[in-house]
């Protein structure tokens, strides 16, 4: 049985793997796919300050990883 915790571990592993990619275009594509997958699995809100704040409070580990991935996309 897959749980949200297992999913988070899998997302962490994917992120660590993606960070090793040397091709910036490929890295950007894979990071984008990773954030999209996280949004779908965890139903991460993208709009609404109250919804986002509530999600951050309820799932701090998920939001921490999501934010880290998003920041990596900018670099």
Steps between C-alpha positions, in 0.01 A plus 500: 500500500634841404456771758554873483818452705632251247407742225694777674805276530473413133474868411808574712691225322391628159608850594844384612538309174391799290746731675781287357390558139753714313280597205312812616217455251439143607530600865239775456259260329541236769463754783184631338361147474590437863315807626199411286499146640515637855214740428290210374580255780464747787245734338728795576305824460650751260258783569329642805716626783286336768502163324875517452559603862277218626682248281839622623388454859349157439784362286823685582728223368323494165514877465864510602597256226270668248657838574852358476420346161343825380809694604725252319301564182591868516873444548 
